[in-house]
Amino acid sequence: MADVHKGFKMRNIMTGKSTIAILGAAAVLAACTSLPESGNQTAYFDNFVYEGDDDFYKANPLPDDRSFYNPILQGWASDPSVCTNGEGDYYLVTSTFVYFPGVPIYHSRDLVNWRQIGYVLDRESQLRNTEGQHVSGGIFAPAISYNPHNKTYYMVTTNVGAGNFFVKATDPAGPWSEPIMLPEVGGIDPSFFFDEDGRAYIVNNDEPSYPAEYPGHRSIRIREFDVATDRTVGDWKVLVDKGVNPAEKPIWIEGPHMYKINGRYFLMDAEGGTSTWHSEVIFASDSPWGPFVPYEHNPILTQRHLDPNRPDPVTCAGHADLIQAKEGDWWAVFLACRPIDGRFENLGRETFILPVSWTDDGFPVILEGDATVDLIVRREAATPAPDKLQGNYGYRTDFDEPQLGFEWMSLRKGLGSLCSLTEEPGYLALRCSDAKASERRTPAMCCYRMQHHKFTASTDVVFDASTPDEAAGMLLFKDENHHYFFAISGIGAERSISVLKFGNMGRSETLATAPLARGKVRLKVVSDGLTYGFAYSVDGGKESTLCSGVEADYLSTAVAGGFTGSVIGLYAVR
């Protein structure tokens, strides 16, 4: 390897230039002119740069410091759940399906500005049986709750391959416990409710207690939970069968959350499935065991009845959770989608927030009638934050830290020996793996969520294949059957750069290819929302466009289905 092992690399972010310095020395000793040698089937990524460029944010600057953009978490961040410790700290989690680490956890002091503080499931022992599962399997709908009686946080969720389980912690930043399984709790979407009297319950979606009458016929159940033994006790009871209006055969009642507000119990659920018919409904009772009576003007949140050609549409709104701020105002976080031109979305289901109003008869309402989800919201208690991760923000890493940031994920498991930040300091080293992105395994891929329709993403990579089967580069990935690979491959005179389109069963189509000289290669992907363009340069030379006009909708839920958004991966394969 090159003798950069003797020091660490310091970069000028504006120029991308590198210098070598002995650890602890203040002076720059020499310019870094040599490249790391890329033997042993390893790709060395020098940096990763991402920049959002959506039209809406350019045309609609925030009017003041108390205003903010919806969604509050841009890019795929589905099934949000939120809690507070009552002291002004708010914590939020979202689904990760088969991505690792699992269940990102965010912290806020104002419900507006959120920072990721870690992952709830950050150890492989907490994620069982994800190998072999489709990208949209794995972890569904995590629900986070705080129990003030023992000052403990609980996160309960479904692992499609292992069943329902929970973990707990006294510090939301971790560490969280090993999984405690709930084999007696079936179905999906479990959620804890801790009552004022110290008793605890789990509500969840499950099959009806008799044969289902139609596809999508589901029910909401409740069980009591013993905090002292971490086990459910007694029998379950059905609280809601079918949904708000059983005669209409409603589908997919799910995502339940229970609250006690002003002495009254509320059960809030999603209904209609997670696509464009999604909605949120609410019921009330004098007891956690029911009977629960639906609000007469349900749903309390949906966009399904609105004109799809409206400006800046937000669709699929539902799967909400309520939170009361320390100032007394009520808010709801929920998932929704932002299709580009009303046609398709690659960003997945994102996390939005809206204020909650209360009716004269005491029901919470998020949106009524033809009201639309606002993309600019105001909260008086919002804290001005110049570095908000909202709007057209960017991200850059030069891989100079000893660990990857929270922004990065892999599939199903950690990468272990496939990934290193110390093998060549200042580079992310990815060792080629025979596990391919088209398989339900763990490929050598570190990925970053797409967070804008229009964006530019680039990386500088050093890679020389040692066999014809090896390749490395950038992967635009929706799932095993829908991804684009911007690949460096070939040996000697056969060295080339290509854009490959992958479909079912790993079948690929070459969209463009060109000969490639040896050297450090800059790969750049530009999205205009509807299409992708792929460009490259070698050793800082002239940039060349390899291909453009590549259909972005291939990576959309409209085409590929599934529950995740798309990611940008740094990838090495053989």
C-alpha positions as CSV (number, residue, x, y, z in Angstrom):
1,M,0.0,0.0,0.0
2,A,1.0,3.6,-0.4
3,D,2.8,5.0,2.6
4,V,-0.1,7.2,3.6
5,H,-0.3,4.7,6.5
6,K,2.4,6.9,8.2
7,G,0.1,9.9,8.6
8,F,-3.4,11.2,8.2
9,K,-4.9,13.0,5.2
10,M,-6.2,16.6,5.5
11,R,-8.4,18.0,2.8
12,N,-9.6,21.3,1.6
13,I,-13.3,20.8,1.1
14,M,-13.5,23.4,-1.7
15,T,-10.7,22.0,-3.8
16,G,-10.6,18.4,-2.8
17,K,-6.8,18.5,-2.6
18,S,-5.0,16.4,0.0
19,T,-1.9,16.7,2.0
20,I,0.0,14.4,4.3
21,A,1.0,15.3,7.8
22,I,2.6,13.3,10.6
23,L,0.2,12.8,13.4
24,G,0.5,15.7,15.9
25,A,2.5,17.9,13.5
26,A,1.3,21.3,12.6
27,A,3.2,21.8,9.3
28,V,2.2,20.3,6.0
29,L,5.1,18.1,4.9
30,A,4.3,17.1,1.3
31,A,1.6,17.1,-1.3
32,C,-0.2,13.7,-1.7
33,T,0.6,12.8,-5.3
34,S,0.5,9.0,-5.2
35,L,-2.7,6.9,-5.3
36,P,-3.4,4.1,-3.0
37,E,-2.8,0.8,-4.8
38,S,-6.1,-1.1,-5.3
39,G,-5.1,-4.7,-5.1
40,N,-6.8,-7.6,-3.3
41,Q,-10.2,-6.8,-4.8
42,T,-10.7,-3.6,-2.9
43,A,-12.2,-0.3,-4.0
44,Y,-11.1,2.9,-2.2
45,F,-13.6,5.7,-2.1
46,D,-12.0,9.1,-1.3
47,N,-15.2,11.0,-0.5
48,F,-18.9,11.2,-1.0
49,V,-20.8,14.5,-1.8
50,Y,-24.5,15.0,-2.0
51,E,-26.4,18.2,-2.8
52,G,-30.2,18.7,-3.0
53,D,-31.6,21.0,-5.6
54,D,-35.4,20.8,-5.5
55,D,-37.4,23.5,-7.2
56,F,-39.9,23.9,-4.3
57,Y,-37.2,25.1,-1.9
58,K,-35.7,27.5,-4.3
59,A,-39.1,29.0,-5.1
60,N,-40.3,29.1,-1.5
61,P,-37.7,30.3,1.0
62,L,-38.8,30.2,4.6
63,P,-40.4,33.5,5.7
64,D,-38.9,33.6,9.2
65,D,-37.0,31.7,11.8
66,R,-40.1,30.1,13.3
67,S,-41.2,28.5,10.0
68,F,-39.9,25.2,8.8
69,Y,-40.4,22.8,5.8
70,N,-42.4,19.6,5.7
71,P,-41.3,16.9,5.7
72,I,-39.2,17.2,8.9
73,L,-37.3,14.1,7.8
74,Q,-36.6,14.2,4.1
75,G,-36.1,11.0,2.2
76,W,-37.3,7.6,3.2
77,A,-38.4,7.8,6.9
78,S,-41.6,5.9,7.2
79,D,-43.9,4.9,10.1
80,P,-42.8,7.6,12.5
81,S,-43.5,7.2,16.2
82,V,-42.7,9.9,18.8
83,C,-42.6,10.2,22.6
84,T,-41.4,12.7,25.2
85,N,-40.0,12.4,28.7
86,G,-42.1,15.4,29.8
87,E,-39.0,17.5,30.3
88,G,-38.8,19.0,26.8
89,D,-37.0,16.2,25.1
90,Y,-38.7,14.5,22.2
91,Y,-37.6,11.3,20.6
92,L,-38.7,9.9,17.2
93,V,-38.1,6.5,15.4
94,T,-38.9,5.2,11.9
95,S,-38.9,1.9,10.1
96,T,-35.8,0.4,8.5
97,F,-37.0,-2.9,7.1
98,V,-33.9,-5.0,6.3
99,Y,-31.4,-2.1,6.5
100,F,-28.7,-2.2,9.2
101,P,-28.4,-0.6,11.7
102,G,-32.1,-0.8,12.5
103,V,-34.5,2.0,13.7
104,P,-32.8,5.4,13.7
105,I,-33.6,7.5,16.7
106,Y,-33.8,11.3,16.5
107,H,-33.9,13.9,19.3
108,S,-35.4,17.3,19.3
109,R,-36.1,20.1,21.8
110,D,-38.7,21.9,19.7
111,L,-40.4,19.2,17.5
112,V,-38.9,21.0,14.4
113,N,-35.2,20.5,14.4
114,W,-34.3,16.8,14.6
115,R,-30.8,15.3,15.0
116,Q,-30.1,11.6,14.8
117,I,-28.5,10.4,18.0
118,G,-28.0,6.7,17.0
119,Y,-29.9,3.5,16.2
120,V,-32.0,1.5,18.5
121,L,-31.0,-1.8,16.9
122,D,-27.3,-1.3,16.4
123,R,-26.1,-4.8,17.0
124,E,-26.7,-7.8,14.8
125,S,-27.9,-9.8,17.8
126,Q,-31.0,-7.4,17.9
127,L,-31.9,-8.1,14.2
128,R,-32.6,-11.8,13.6
129,N,-33.3,-13.6,10.4
130,T,-33.0,-10.7,8.0
131,E,-30.8,-12.7,5.7
132,G,-33.1,-14.0,3.0
133,Q,-35.8,-11.3,3.5
134,H,-36.8,-8.9,0.7
135,V,-35.8,-5.3,1.2
136,S,-39.4,-4.5,2.3
137,G,-39.3,-7.2,4.9
138,G,-37.6,-7.0,8.3
139,I,-38.5,-4.2,10.8
140,F,-42.0,-2.8,10.5
141,A,-43.5,0.2,12.3
142,P,-41.4,0.7,15.4
143,A,-43.3,2.4,18.3
144,I,-41.4,4.3,21.0
145,S,-42.9,5.1,24.4
146,Y,-41.7,6.5,27.7
147,N,-42.9,5.0,31.0
148,P,-42.6,7.7,33.7
149,H,-43.2,5.1,36.4
150,N,-39.8,3.4,35.9
151,K,-38.2,6.2,33.7
152,T,-37.6,3.7,30.9
153,Y,-38.0,4.0,27.2
154,Y,-39.5,1.1,25.2
155,M,-39.3,0.4,21.5
156,V,-41.6,-2.3,20.3
157,T,-41.8,-3.5,16.7
158,T,-42.3,-6.4,14.2
159,N,-39.5,-8.3,12.6
160,V,-41.3,-10.1,9.8
161,G,-38.8,-12.9,10.0
162,A,-38.8,-13.3,13.7
163,G,-42.0,-12.0,15.3
164,N,-42.9,-9.1,17.6
165,F,-40.4,-8.0,20.2
166,F,-39.3,-5.0,22.3
167,V,-36.1,-3.4,23.6
168,K,-35.7,-0.9,26.4
169,A,-33.2,1.7,27.6
170,T,-32.9,4.4,30.2
171,D,-31.0,6.5,27.8
172,P,-32.5,6.8,24.3
173,A,-29.1,7.2,22.8
174,G,-28.4,3.7,24.0
175,P,-27.4,1.1,24.6
176,W,-30.7,-0.6,24.2
177,S,-31.4,-4.1,25.5
178,E,-31.3,-7.3,23.6
179,P,-34.7,-8.2,22.1
180,I,-37.4,-9.5,24.4
181,M,-39.7,-11.5,22.3
182,L,-43.5,-11.4,22.5
183,P,-44.6,-14.7,21.0
184,E,-48.1,-14.4,22.2
185,V,-48.6,-11.1,20.4
186,G,-49.4,-11.9,16.7
187,G,-49.9,-9.7,13.7
188,I,-47.9,-6.5,13.2
189,D,-47.5,-2.9,14.6
190,P,-47.5,-3.4,18.3
191,S,-47.4,-0.3,20.5
192,F,-47.1,0.2,24.3
193,F,-49.5,2.3,26.4
194,F,-48.5,3.2,29.9
195,D,-51.5,4.4,31.9
196,E,-51.4,6.9,34.8
197,D,-52.2,4.2,37.3
198,G,-49.0,2.3,36.4
199,R,-50.6,-0.4,34.4
200,A,-49.4,-1.1,30.9
201,Y,-50.9,-2.5,27.7
202,I,-49.9,-3.5,24.2
203,V,-52.2,-2.8,21.3
204,N,-51.5,-4.4,17.9
205,N,-53.0,-5.3,14.5
206,D,-53.9,-8.9,13.9
207,E,-56.2,-11.2,12.0
208,P,-59.9,-11.1,13.1
209,S,-61.0,-13.6,15.8
210,Y,-62.9,-15.5,13.1
211,P,-62.2,-16.2,9.4
212,A,-61.5,-13.0,7.5
213,E,-64.5,-11.9,5.4
214,Y,-62.4,-10.2,2.7
215,P,-58.8,-9.3,1.8
216,G,-57.5,-6.6,4.2
217,H,-59.9,-7.5,6.9
218,R,-58.0,-6.9,10.1
219,S,-58.6,-6.1,13.8
220,I,-57.0,-4.2,16.6
221,R,-56.3,-6.1,19.8
222,I,-55.2,-5.2,23.4
223,R,-53.3,-7.2,26.0
224,E,-52.1,-6.1,29.5
225,F,-48.4,-6.0,30.0
226,D,-46.5,-6.6,33.3
227,V,-43.6,-4.2,33.5
228,A,-42.0,-6.1,36.3
229,T,-41.7,-9.4,34.4
230,D,-41.5,-8.0,30.8
231,R,-44.4,-10.3,29.8
232,T,-48.0,-9.9,28.8
233,V,-50.6,-11.2,31.2
234,G,-54.2,-12.4,30.7
235,D,-56.2,-12.7,27.5
236,W,-56.4,-10.4,24.6
237,K,-59.5,-8.5,23.5
238,V,-60.5,-7.1,20.1
239,L,-61.0,-3.4,20.3
240,V,-61.8,-2.6,16.6
241,D,-63.0,-5.1,14.0
242,K,-62.6,-4.1,10.3
243,G,-62.5,-0.4,11.0
244,V,-64.6,2.7,11.4
245,N,-67.5,1.7,9.1
246,P,-67.6,-2.1,9.0
247,A,-70.4,-2.2,6.5
248,E,-68.0,-0.5,4.0
249,K,-65.4,-3.3,4.4
250,P,-62.5,-1.1,5.3
251,I,-59.0,-2.5,4.8
252,W,-55.9,-2.7,6.8
253,I,-56.7,-1.2,10.2
254,E,-53.2,-1.0,11.6
255,G,-50.6,1.1,13.3
256,P,-52.5,1.5,16.6
257,H,-51.6,4.0,19.3
258,M,-53.4,4.5,22.6
259,Y,-53.5,7.7,24.7
260,K,-55.2,8.9,27.8
261,I,-56.1,12.6,27.5
262,N,-58.3,14.6,29.9
263,G,-59.5,11.3,31.5
264,R,-60.5,9.8,28.2
265,Y,-58.9,7.0,26.3
266,F,-58.2,7.4,22.6
267,L,-57.3,4.7,20.1
268,M,-55.8,6.0,16.9
269,D,-55.2,3.8,13.9
270,A,-54.2,3.9,10.2
271,E,-56.8,2.6,7.7
272,G,-56.9,2.0,4.0
273,G,-53.4,0.7,3.3
274,T,-50.2,2.7,2.9
275,S,-50.8,3.9,-0.6
276,T,-53.0,6.7,-1.9
277,W,-56.0,5.5,0.1
278,H,-54.2,5.9,3.4
279,S,-55.9,7.6,6.3
280,E,-55.9,8.1,10.0
281,V,-58.9,7.4,12.2
282,I,-59.7,7.8,15.9
283,F,-61.9,6.2,18.5
284,A,-62.7,7.1,22.1
285,S,-63.7,5.2,25.3
286,D,-63.9,5.5,29.0
287,S,-61.7,2.4,29.5
288,P,-58.6,1.0,27.7
289,W,-60.7,-2.2,27.2
290,G,-63.4,-0.3,25.4
291,P,-65.9,-0.1,24.0
292,F,-64.4,2.4,21.6
293,V,-66.7,4.7,19.6
294,P,-65.4,6.2,16.4
295,Y,-65.3,9.9,15.8
296,E,-68.3,10.7,13.6
297,H,-66.2,12.7,11.1
298,N,-63.4,10.3,10.6
299,P,-60.8,10.2,9.0
300,I,-58.9,12.9,10.9
301,L,-56.1,12.8,8.3
302,T,-56.2,11.8,4.6
303,Q,-55.4,13.3,1.2
304,R,-57.1,10.5,-0.8
305,H,-60.1,12.5,-1.9
306,L,-58.1,15.5,-3.3
307,D,-57.4,16.4,-7.0
308,P,-54.2,14.5,-7.9
309,N,-53.3,17.4,-10.2
310,R,-53.2,20.0,-7.4
311,P,-49.9,21.9,-7.1
312,D,-47.2,20.2,-5.0
313,P,-49.3,17.2,-4.0
314,V,-48.6,15.2,-0.8
315,T,-50.1,11.8,-0.9
316,C,-50.5,8.6,1.2
317,A,-50.8,10.5,4.4
318,G,-51.4,8.3,7.5
319,H,-49.8,6.2,10.2
320,A,-49.7,9.0,12.7
321,D,-48.7,9.5,16.3
322,L,-49.7,12.3,18.7
323,I,-47.5,14.3,21.0
324,Q,-48.1,17.2,23.4
325,A,-45.3,19.7,23.5
326,K,-44.1,21.2,26.8
327,E,-45.8,24.5,25.8
328,G,-49.2,22.6,25.7
329,D,-49.8,22.5,22.0
330,W,-50.5,19.2,20.3
331,W,-48.9,17.9,17.1
332,A,-49.0,14.7,15.0
333,V,-46.2,13.1,13.1
334,F,-47.1,10.9,10.2
335,L,-45.9,9.4,7.0
336,A,-46.7,10.8,3.5
337,C,-45.2,10.9,0.0
338,R,-44.2,13.8,-2.3
339,P,-44.6,12.5,-5.9
340,I,-42.7,14.6,-8.5
341,D,-45.2,16.2,-11.0
342,G,-47.8,14.1,-9.3
343,R,-46.4,11.1,-11.1
344,F,-44.1,9.0,-8.9
345,E,-41.8,9.2,-6.0
346,N,-38.3,7.8,-5.3
347,L,-38.0,9.2,-1.9
348,G,-40.3,6.7,-0.2
349,R,-42.6,7.6,2.7
350,E,-41.2,10.6,4.6
351,T,-41.9,12.0,8.1
352,F,-44.2,15.0,8.2
353,I,-45.7,17.0,11.2
354,L,-48.8,19.1,11.6
355,P,-50.5,20.8,14.5
356,V,-53.6,19.1,16.0
357,S,-56.8,20.9,16.8
358,W,-59.5,19.7,19.2
359,T,-63.3,19.5,18.4
360,D,-66.0,20.7,20.8
361,D,-66.7,17.1,21.7
362,G,-63.1,16.4,22.5
363,F,-61.6,14.6,19.5
364,P,-58.2,15.5,18.0
365,V,-58.2,16.4,14.3
366,I,-55.1,16.8,12.1
367,L,-56.8,17.9,8.8
368,E,-60.4,18.4,7.9
369,G,-62.3,18.5,4.7
370,D,-60.2,19.5,1.7
371,A,-57.3,20.8,3.7
372,T,-53.9,19.9,2.2
373,V,-50.7,19.0,4.0
374,D,-48.7,22.2,4.2
375,L,-45.1,22.1,3.0
376,I,-44.3,25.2,5.1
377,V,-45.4,25.2,8.7
378,R,-44.9,27.6,11.6
379,R,-44.4,26.9,15.3
380,E,-43.9,29.8,17.7
381,A,-41.8,27.6,19.9
382,A,-39.5,26.6,17.1
383,T,-35.8,27.3,17.7
384,P,-33.9,29.1,15.0
385,A,-31.3,26.7,13.5
386,P,-29.0,27.8,10.7
387,D,-28.0,24.2,9.9
388,K,-31.5,22.7,9.6
389,L,-31.5,19.5,7.7
390,Q,-34.5,20.7,5.6
391,G,-34.8,22.2,2.2
392,N,-31.9,22.0,-0.3
393,Y,-29.2,21.0,2.1
394,G,-26.0,19.1,1.3
395,Y,-23.7,16.5,2.8
396,R,-20.0,15.7,2.4
397,T,-17.7,13.2,4.0
398,D,-14.0,12.7,3.2
399,F,-14.0,9.5,5.3
400,D,-11.5,10.9,7.7
401,E,-13.3,9.8,10.8
402,P,-12.7,6.4,12.5
403,Q,-16.4,5.5,12.0
404,L,-19.1,6.1,9.4
405,G,-21.7,8.6,10.4
406,F,-25.3,7.8,11.2
407,E,-26.3,8.7,7.6
408,W,-24.8,5.4,6.4
409,M,-26.5,2.0,6.3
410,S,-25.9,-1.5,4.9
411,L,-28.3,-4.3,4.0
412,R,-29.3,-6.9,6.6
413,K,-26.0,-7.0,8.6
414,G,-22.9,-5.1,9.3
415,L,-20.2,-5.3,6.7
416,G,-17.5,-6.5,9.0
417,S,-14.2,-7.3,7.1
418,L,-15.8,-6.0,3.9
419,C,-15.5,-2.4,5.0
420,S,-12.7,-0.4,6.6
421,L,-11.9,3.2,7.3
422,T,-8.4,2.4,8.7
423,E,-6.9,0.2,6.0
424,E,-6.1,3.3,4.0
425,P,-6.7,6.4,6.2
426,G,-8.9,9.0,4.5
427,Y,-10.6,6.3,2.3
428,L,-13.6,4.1,2.7
429,A,-12.2,0.7,1.6
430,L,-14.8,-1.8,0.3
431,R,-13.6,-5.3,-0.4
432,C,-15.4,-7.0,-3.4
433,S,-18.0,-9.5,-2.2
434,D,-19.7,-12.3,-4.1
435,A,-22.9,-11.2,-2.4
436,K,-24.8,-9.1,-5.0
437,A,-27.3,-6.4,-4.5
438,S,-29.8,-8.5,-6.5
439,E,-29.6,-11.2,-3.8
440,R,-31.1,-11.3,-0.4
441,R,-27.7,-11.3,1.3
442,T,-25.4,-8.6,2.6
443,P,-23.5,-7.0,-0.3
444,A,-20.4,-4.8,0.1
445,M,-22.5,-1.6,0.0
446,C,-22.6,1.5,2.2
447,C,-25.7,3.6,1.3
448,Y,-27.1,7.0,1.8
449,R,-30.8,7.9,1.4
450,M,-32.0,10.0,-1.5
451,Q,-33.6,13.0,0.1
452,H,-34.5,15.2,-2.9
453,H,-36.0,14.7,-6.3
454,K,-33.3,16.8,-7.9
455,F,-29.8,16.2,-6.6
456,T,-26.2,15.6,-7.5
457,A,-24.1,12.8,-5.9
458,S,-20.5,12.1,-6.5
459,T,-17.6,10.1,-5.3
460,D,-13.9,9.7,-6.2
461,V,-12.8,6.1,-6.3
462,V,-9.6,4.1,-7.0
463,F,-10.3,0.6,-8.3
464,D,-8.5,-1.8,-10.5
465,A,-10.2,-5.1,-11.0
466,S,-8.1,-8.2,-10.7
467,T,-10.6,-10.5,-12.4
468,P,-13.2,-9.9,-15.1
469,D,-16.1,-10.4,-12.6
470,E,-15.1,-7.6,-10.2
471,A,-16.7,-4.2,-10.4
472,A,-17.1,-1.1,-8.1
473,G,-18.8,2.2,-8.2
474,M,-22.1,3.8,-7.3
475,L,-25.4,2.0,-7.0
476,L,-28.8,3.7,-7.3
477,F,-30.9,1.1,-5.4
478,K,-34.6,0.6,-4.8
479,D,-34.7,-3.2,-4.2
480,E,-33.1,-6.4,-5.4
481,N,-35.0,-6.2,-8.7
482,H,-34.7,-2.5,-9.4
483,H,-31.3,-0.7,-9.4
484,Y,-28.8,1.0,-11.6
485,F,-25.0,0.3,-11.3
486,F,-22.5,3.0,-12.3
487,A,-19.6,0.6,-12.6
488,I,-15.8,0.5,-13.1
489,S,-14.7,-3.0,-14.3
490,G,-12.4,-4.8,-16.6
491,I,-8.6,-5.5,-16.7
492,G,-5.9,-3.7,-18.6
493,A,-7.1,-2.8,-22.1
494,E,-10.6,-4.1,-21.2
495,R,-11.0,-1.5,-18.4
496,S,-14.3,0.3,-18.8
497,I,-17.0,2.4,-17.2
498,S,-20.6,1.4,-17.6
499,V,-24.2,2.0,-16.5
500,L,-26.1,-1.2,-15.9
501,K,-29.8,-1.6,-15.3
502,F,-30.7,-4.5,-13.1
503,G,-34.1,-6.3,-13.1
504,N,-35.6,-9.5,-11.9
505,M,-33.3,-12.4,-10.9
506,G,-30.2,-10.2,-11.4
507,R,-30.7,-9.8,-15.1
508,S,-28.9,-6.8,-16.4
509,E,-28.9,-4.5,-19.4
510,T,-26.0,-2.3,-20.4
511,L,-27.3,1.2,-21.0
512,A,-23.9,2.7,-21.9
513,T,-20.2,1.8,-21.7
514,A,-16.9,3.4,-22.6
515,P,-13.1,2.6,-22.3
516,L,-11.6,3.9,-19.1
517,A,-8.0,5.0,-18.3
518,R,-6.4,4.0,-15.1
519,G,-6.5,6.5,-12.3
520,K,-8.7,8.1,-9.7
521,V,-12.2,8.2,-11.2
522,R,-14.9,10.7,-10.2
523,L,-18.4,9.3,-10.6
524,K,-21.2,11.8,-10.7
525,V,-25.0,11.2,-10.8
526,V,-27.3,14.1,-11.5
527,S,-31.0,13.7,-11.0
528,D,-33.5,16.2,-12.5
529,G,-36.3,14.3,-10.8
530,L,-37.6,12.5,-13.8
531,T,-34.3,11.2,-15.2
532,Y,-30.7,10.4,-14.1
533,G,-27.5,11.4,-15.8
534,F,-24.2,9.7,-15.3
535,A,-20.8,11.5,-15.8
536,Y,-17.2,10.8,-15.0
537,S,-13.6,12.1,-15.2
538,V,-10.2,10.6,-14.5
539,D,-7.5,12.3,-12.3
540,G,-9.3,15.6,-12.3
541,G,-9.5,15.8,-16.1
542,K,-12.4,16.8,-18.4
543,E,-15.8,15.5,-17.4
544,S,-17.5,13.2,-19.9
545,T,-21.2,12.3,-19.9
546,L,-21.6,8.5,-20.2
547,C,-25.4,8.6,-20.6
548,S,-28.4,10.8,-19.7
549,G,-32.2,10.6,-19.7
550,V,-32.2,7.3,-17.7
551,E,-35.7,6.8,-16.3
552,A,-35.9,7.6,-12.6
553,D,-39.4,6.1,-12.2
554,Y,-37.7,2.6,-12.4
555,L,-36.7,3.2,-8.8
556,S,-40.1,4.4,-7.7
557,T,-42.7,2.7,-5.6
558,A,-45.1,3.1,-8.5
559,V,-43.0,0.8,-10.6
560,A,-41.2,-1.4,-8.0
561,G,-43.7,-1.5,-5.2
562,G,-42.4,-2.0,-1.6
563,F,-42.2,0.2,1.5
564,T,-38.7,1.8,1.2
565,G,-37.3,4.7,-0.7
566,S,-34.3,4.6,-2.9
567,V,-30.7,4.9,-1.7
568,I,-27.3,5.8,-3.2
569,G,-24.8,3.1,-2.5
570,L,-21.0,2.8,-2.7
571,Y,-20.6,-0.8,-3.9
572,A,-18.0,-3.4,-4.7
573,V,-18.9,-6.8,-6.1
574,R,-17.3,-9.8,-7.8
